[in-house]
């Protein structure tokens, strides 16, 4: 069988411009791979990575970042390149854009060396499938194979969402994740004790990877399926809802999400860069929500909401 062919659209620029580069690249895909080692020393001192970090990453140039999107080779790759090049130029950003052909298997294998166990929240530890890890007291282990999907626990938005999930998930929780990527948040919710979890993504590849991750984590109460935001979501009310996407999509989501909420539902939204918080706040107020918690990390924000 012929291997799936993909193109990596890689945008490299100054670390100081990472948030803007990421925001523009999200116009191509929500499944972004981000290379940013600027605060690596601080994280090692804080015990985030421990002694498991790869030496090549430790020696990487801290002033340069890269954001990559992966798209099928038969898609409009040159159109994507023209679009982001135009936006980078409009923002006055100096960004190098590369198109790199590869197959799905090559992509997954080439990045295994950079994924190491990482603690998120108070109890959760995300461990790559191919890594060995000795579980500590009270730790909850989530095994993850990112494949071609976004969300491995290494990005701020995933960690922020998981941190808030720990506060809200109970053994009676019915949980919904909109834009599930690798399925990590639904798996985390299940491992934290949720009764039922439903994970949806518009990308069939992400859903395929999420289902495999669910199986590999031996959780039986997580269902994954394809949905364009809320269009294919199973009807009903949920106790905890997560949407780790981007600001513009969250703003589109907020007018309709209350149909899936009851008066005690907690909605956790993330994928929001600090510069877009004001726009999100406006949509929150306009659509009748109240902020109950908000956390920030490295220019990213996660917010928990309830119906006012």
ZAMARGU-4260 file (C-alpha; in steps of 0.2 Angstrom, whole numbers, plus 5000, padded with zeros to 4 digits):
<rodrens>
0) 5000/5000/5000 | 5007/5017/4996 | 5012/5028/5011 | 5002/5044/5015 | 5012/5058/5008
5) 5013/5074/5018 | 5021/5091/5017 | 5028/5100/5032 | 5026/5119/5030 | 5039/5126/5042
10) 5040/5144/5047 | 5056/5149/5056 | 5059/5166/5064 | 5064/5175/5080 | 5058/5168/5096
15) 5052/5185/5101 | 5039/5183/5087 | 5033/5166/5091 | 5015/5171/5097 | 5012/5180/5081
20) 5020/5166/5070 | 5009/5153/5079 | 4993/5163/5077 | 4997/5165/5058 | 5001/5147/5056
25) 4985/5142/5064 | 4976/5148/5049 | 4983/5133/5040 | 4981/5120/5053 | 4976/5118/5072
30) 4989/5104/5072 | 5005/5114/5075 | 5022/5108/5080 | 5031/5122/5089 | 5050/5122/5092
35) 5054/5135/5106 | 5069/5132/5118 | 5070/5149/5125 | 5065/5145/5142 | 5073/5128/5143
40) 5085/5132/5157 | 5072/5139/5168 | 5061/5123/5165 | 5075/5112/5170 | 5078/5122/5186
45) 5060/5121/5190 | 5060/5102/5187 | 5048/5101/5173 | 5059/5090/5162 | 5070/5082/5174
50) 5086/5073/5167 | 5076/5066/5152 | 5079/5080/5140 | 5088/5076/5124 | 5106/5085/5123
55) 5102/5091/5105 | 5087/5101/5111 | 5098/5107/5126 | 5110/5115/5114 | 5098/5122/5102
60) 5098/5141/5097 | 5087/5149/5110 | 5084/5165/5099 | 5076/5155/5085 | 5059/5147/5084
65) 5050/5137/5071 | 5031/5132/5069 | 5026/5118/5057 | 5010/5113/5050 | 5007/5096/5042
70) 4996/5095/5027 | 4992/5081/5014 | 5003/5083/4999 | 4988/5083/4987 | 4981/5099/4996
75) 4984/5117/4990 | 5001/5118/4998 | 5007/5133/4988 | 4991/5143/4992 | 4995/5140/5010
80) 5012/5146/5008 | 5007/5162/4999 | 4994/5165/5012 | 5005/5164/5027 | 5019/5173/5018
85) 5007/5188/5014 | 5002/5188/5033 | 5020/5188/5039 | 5024/5202/5027 | 5009/5212/5033
90) 5015/5210/5051 | 5033/5215/5047 | 5040/5198/5052 | 5056/5190/5046 | 5051/5172/5043
95) 5059/5159/5033 | 5046/5147/5025 | 5051/5129/5020 | 5041/5115/5011 | 5047/5098/5016
100) 5040/5082/5009 | 5038/5067/5020 | 5028/5052/5023 | 5018/5049/5039 | 5029/5036/5046
105) 5045/5047/5043 | 5036/5061/5052 | 5031/5051/5068 | 5048/5043/5069 | 5059/5058/5067
110) 5051/5067/5082 | 5051/5053/5094 | 5068/5058/5100 | 5061/5075/5106 | 5046/5069/5116
115) 5050/5065/5134 | 5039/5062/5150 | 5032/5078/5156 | 5022/5083/5172 | 5006/5093/5169
120) 4995/5099/5183 | 4998/5092/5200 | 4996/5073/5196 | 4996/5070/5178 | 5012/5064/5169
125) 5012/5062/5150 | 5024/5048/5145 | 5028/5044/5126 | 5023/5026/5121 | 5041/5022/5118
130) 5048/5029/5135 | 5050/5020/5151 | 5044/5029/5167 | 5043/5024/5185 | 5027/5030/5192
135) 5028/5041/5208 | 5015/5042/5222 | 4998/5049/5217 | 5004/5051/5199 | 4992/5048/5185
140) 5001/5042/5169 | 4994/5046/5152 | 5003/5037/5138 | 5004/5047/5122 | 5009/5044/5104
145) 5007/5061/5095 | 5007/5053/5077 | 5000/5067/5065 | 4989/5075/5078 | 4991/5090/5089
150) 4992/5089/5108 | 5006/5080/5117 | 5006/5089/5134 | 5022/5099/5130 | 5013/5114/5124
155) 5007/5128/5137 | 4989/5127/5131 | 4988/5108/5134 | 4996/5110/5151 | 4984/5124/5156
160) 4969/5114/5151 | 4975/5099/5160 | 4978/5109/5176 | 4961/5116/5176 | 4953/5099/5172
165) 4961/5092/5189 | 4950/5105/5198 | 4934/5101/5190 | 4933/5082/5185 | 4924/5071/5197
170) 4919/5053/5197 | 4902/5058/5190 | 4908/5070/5176 | 4902/5068/5159 | 4916/5077/5149
175) 4916/5084/5131 | 4932/5089/5122 | 4929/5100/5106 | 4945/5100/5094 | 4953/5085/5103
180) 4969/5083/5093 | 4978/5068/5100 | 4964/5065/5112 | 4975/5069/5127 | 4962/5080/5137
185) 4948/5067/5136 | 4961/5053/5141 | 4967/5064/5156 | 4949/5067/5161 | 4946/5048/5160
190) 4961/5044/5170 | 4956/5058/5183 | 4940/5048/5186 | 4927/5055/5174 | 4912/5044/5171
195) 4910/5047/5152 | 4921/5057/5140 | 4918/5062/5122 | 4931/5069/5110 | 4928/5077/5093
200) 4939/5084/5080 | 4937/5090/5062 | 4952/5081/5056 | 4950/5062/5053 | 4968/5059/5055
205) 4967/5067/5073 | 4952/5056/5077 | 4961/5041/5071 | 4976/5045/5082 | 4965/5049/5097
210) 4956/5032/5096 | 4973/5023/5095 | 4979/5033/5111 | 4963/5029/5120 | 4966/5011/5116
215) 4984/5011/5122 | 4979/5020/5138 | 4967/5006/5142 | 4952/5018/5145 | 4935/5011/5140
220) 4924/5027/5143 | 4931/5038/5129 | 4922/5040/5112 | 4931/5049/5098 | 4923/5055/5082
225) 4924/5068/5068 | 4914/5084/5070 | 4915/5102/5063 | 4915/5110/5080 | 4898/5106/5087
230) 4889/5100/5072 | 4892/5081/5075 | 4893/5082/5094 | 4882/5070/5103 | 4867/5079/5110
235) 4865/5082/5129 | 4872/5091/5143 | 4890/5089/5149 | 4897/5093/5166 | 4915/5098/5160
240) 4918/5104/5142 | 4936/5109/5135 | 4940/5118/5119 | 4959/5120/5117 | 4958/5128/5099
245) 4962/5146/5095 | 4954/5162/5099 | 4945/5165/5083 | 4937/5147/5084 | 4933/5149/5102
250) 4924/5166/5098 | 4914/5156/5085 | 4910/5142/5097 | 4904/5152/5112 | 4886/5157/5105
255) 4882/5139/5103 | 4890/5129/5117 | 4878/5134/5130 | 4866/5121/5122 | 4877/5108/5129
260) 4879/5115/5146 | 4868/5115/5162 | 4869/5128/5176 | 4884/5119/5184 | 4894/5115/5169
265) 4912/5121/5168 | 4918/5126/5151 | 4937/5127/5149 | 4944/5137/5134 | 4962/5138/5129
270) 4974/5141/5114 | 4972/5159/5117 | 4987/5171/5116 | 4987/5185/5128 | 4985/5198/5114
275) 4968/5190/5110 | 4962/5189/5127 | 4952/5206/5126 | 4942/5199/5111 | 4938/5183/5120
280) 4933/5192/5135 | 4921/5202/5124 | 4913/5186/5117 | 4912/5179/5135 | 4902/5194/5141
285) 4891/5195/5125 | 4886/5177/5126 | 4881/5176/5145 | 4896/5168/5153 | 4905/5171/5169
290) 4924/5169/5172 | 4928/5158/5187 | 4946/5155/5184 | 4960/5161/5173 | 4978/5155/5171
295) 4992/5161/5160 | 5009/5154/5155 | 5022/5160/5143 | 5010/5172/5133 | 4995/5159/5133
300) 4979/5159/5143 | 4966/5146/5148 | 4950/5152/5156 | 4936/5142/5165 | 4918/5148/5163
305) 4900/5145/5169 | 4884/5151/5163 | 4880/5167/5171
</rodrens>
